[in-house]
Amino acid sequence: MSVTSPATPLSLSDAIPCAGYPPHIQAQQMRTFRCPEYEVRPLLLEAEASPMATAYTSFRDWACRQIESGEPKENVLGPERIEIDLLFRAREPSDPHTVSTWACEYFRALQGIDVFVCLAGIFNFDRFMRWIIAPSAETYANIPPGQRPTPCQRLVPHHPASDLPVLPELRDGLIYDLRDFILASQSYGTTVNWHKGLDAAVDVDPDTAKMTISDLFAHHIWNLDNWSFSRGFAAVFPELRRRYRVLPDVVIPPTPSRVEELLEK
């Protein structure tokens, strides 16, 4: 009688059921192999209702409902150039609810994070959420490569907060070991090594005074080699050590910035 070796490789259709996930999750896992990348969104634990999860999923769900009810997609996604006024001031009644205003208010609520790291996060959140709400080849191509979902995000059901960090290695690490990356960033610091100041990172419209992220800054943060971490941050997330620069200091203080001068413009 022939004996099948336990090392015999399984086909994808056999391997996915062996993981034991419910049928609806298995169906989405199979989409990862059958559909173009831009059609396969992260596999979330939708029942997760922690503040970190709902900050992401509640806006996503609201935006999708707005579009389904007939609201023009452009009104929900907002302008292509990422407006950042709400990072520096509170919402006013006339302010729209768009992807960029959601991202700005998310980072405005955080304290002690480098302003350029906040701008980088807003840029990535905006591009990522546009695709989540309206998946297409175009919106997917506009996501910085480091923010595009990893195979792990598409195949393993996970806490929604794991989708948010900019770095793919960190997102994958959080799927299996969820840690407070925001507290670590506030406590130990990260940097995008931007040394040109706010004037070069932010464009101010001379007519409307609206502030947007400059192309120069967007190009800089698109490259993950421009990110560095403190020794303290890397101690919490050792999975970053082999890929990114780890600075010798335990804490990286926020970069000095002249926000008041920018706002006076």
SVG drawing of the C-alpha trace seen along z (x, -y; Angstrom):
<svg xmlns="http://www.w3.org/2000/svg" viewBox="-29 -85 53 87">
<polyline fill="none" stroke="black" stroke-width="0.4" points="0.0,0.0 1.4,-3.4 1.9,-5.9 1.6,-9.7 4.5,-11.6 3.5,-14.2 5.7,-16.6 3.7,-16.2 2.7,-19.8 -1.0,-20.6 -2.7,-22.6 -4.0,-26.0 -7.6,-24.7 -6.6,-22.0 -4.3,-24.1 -6.7,-26.9 -9.4,-24.6 -6.8,-22.9 -6.3,-26.2 -9.7,-25.8 -11.2,-29.2 -15.0,-29.6 -16.1,-29.3 -16.6,-33.1 -13.0,-33.7 -11.8,-30.8 -13.6,-32.4 -11.8,-35.7 -8.5,-33.9 -8.9,-32.2 -9.6,-35.6 -6.0,-36.5 -4.8,-33.9 -7.5,-34.4 -7.9,-38.2 -5.7,-41.1 -4.0,-42.6 -6.0,-45.8 -9.2,-43.8 -8.2,-42.1 -8.5,-44.1 -7.1,-43.2 -8.9,-40.4 -10.1,-42.1 -11.8,-40.9 -14.8,-43.0 -16.3,-42.4 -13.4,-44.1 -14.8,-47.3 -11.8,-48.8 -11.2,-52.6 -8.2,-51.8 -10.3,-49.5 -13.3,-51.8 -11.2,-54.9 -10.5,-53.0 -13.6,-50.9 -16.2,-53.4 -15.0,-56.0 -14.6,-53.3 -18.2,-52.1 -19.6,-55.7 -17.8,-56.6 -18.9,-53.4 -22.5,-54.1 -22.3,-57.7 -21.2,-56.5 -23.8,-53.7 -26.5,-56.2 -25.6,-58.4 -23.1,-60.9 -20.5,-61.7 -17.3,-59.7 -15.3,-62.9 -17.1,-64.5 -16.1,-61.6 -12.6,-61.0 -11.8,-64.7 -9.2,-66.4 -6.3,-64.5 -3.9,-66.9 -4.0,-66.1 -5.4,-69.0 -3.9,-69.1 -5.6,-72.2 -7.3,-70.0 -4.0,-68.7 -3.3,-72.2 -6.8,-73.4 -10.1,-72.1 -13.0,-71.2 -15.4,-74.0 -19.0,-73.5 -18.1,-74.3 -15.3,-71.7 -16.1,-68.6 -15.8,-65.0 -13.3,-63.5 -10.5,-61.0 -7.9,-63.6 -9.8,-65.4 -10.3,-61.9 -6.6,-61.3 -5.8,-64.8 -8.1,-64.4 -6.7,-61.0 -3.2,-62.4 -4.3,-65.6 -5.7,-63.5 -2.2,-62.1 0.3,-63.9 4.1,-63.9 4.6,-62.5 7.0,-64.3 5.0,-66.7 6.8,-65.3 5.9,-61.7 2.3,-62.9 2.4,-64.4 3.8,-61.2 1.1,-59.2 -1.6,-61.5 -0.3,-61.0 -0.2,-57.2 -3.6,-57.0 -5.2,-59.1 -3.9,-57.0 -4.6,-53.7 -8.2,-54.7 -9.0,-55.9 -8.3,-52.4 -10.2,-50.7 -13.3,-52.8 -13.0,-52.7 -10.7,-49.8 -9.3,-50.1 -6.1,-49.8 -5.6,-53.5 -6.3,-54.0 -4.1,-51.0 -1.2,-52.3 -1.3,-55.6 -0.7,-53.9 3.0,-54.2 4.5,-50.7 5.2,-50.3 1.6,-50.9 0.1,-48.4 -1.3,-45.3 1.1,-42.4 0.1,-38.8 -0.2,-38.3 -2.8,-41.1 -4.8,-39.6 -4.7,-36.0 -4.7,-36.2 -7.8,-37.6 -6.5,-40.4 -7.2,-43.4 -8.0,-46.5 -5.3,-48.5 -2.7,-46.3 -3.4,-47.8 -2.4,-51.3 1.4,-51.5 3.4,-52.7 5.9,-49.8 5.0,-46.4 7.2,-44.5 5.5,-46.2 2.0,-45.5 2.9,-41.8 4.4,-41.7 1.3,-43.2 -1.0,-40.6 0.6,-37.9 1.6,-40.0 -0.5,-43.2 1.4,-45.9 0.7,-49.6 2.7,-51.1 1.2,-54.6 2.4,-54.6 5.8,-53.4 6.0,-56.2 5.0,-58.8 7.4,-57.4 10.5,-56.6 10.1,-58.5 10.5,-57.8 11.8,-60.1 11.5,-60.5 14.7,-62.4 13.2,-65.4 15.6,-68.4 14.0,-71.0 11.5,-72.4 7.7,-72.8 7.9,-75.4 9.2,-72.7 6.9,-70.0 3.7,-72.0 2.3,-74.1 0.0,-77.0 -2.4,-78.2 -2.0,-82.0 -5.7,-82.6 -7.4,-80.2 -4.6,-79.7 -5.4,-75.9 -2.4,-73.8 -1.5,-70.6 1.4,-68.1 4.1,-69.1 5.2,-66.8 8.8,-67.1 7.8,-65.7 5.5,-63.0 8.4,-61.8 10.7,-61.8 8.4,-59.6 7.6,-57.3 11.1,-55.9 11.1,-53.7 14.9,-54.1 14.2,-57.6 12.6,-56.2 14.6,-55.7 13.8,-54.5 15.1,-55.0 16.7,-52.1 13.8,-52.2 11.3,-51.8 13.2,-49.0 13.3,-47.2 9.5,-47.0 9.4,-46.0 12.6,-44.0 11.2,-42.9 12.3,-46.3 16.0,-45.9 17.0,-44.0 15.3,-46.4 15.6,-50.0 18.1,-52.3 18.0,-52.1 19.6,-55.1 21.6,-54.7 19.5,-56.9 16.7,-55.4 14.5,-58.3 14.3,-60.5 12.8,-63.9 10.3,-65.5 11.9,-67.5 11.8,-71.3 9.2,-72.9 7.8,-76.4 4.1,-75.6 3.1,-79.1 5.0,-80.7 3.4,-78.4 -0.1,-79.2 0.5,-82.9 0.8,-82.6"/>
</svg>
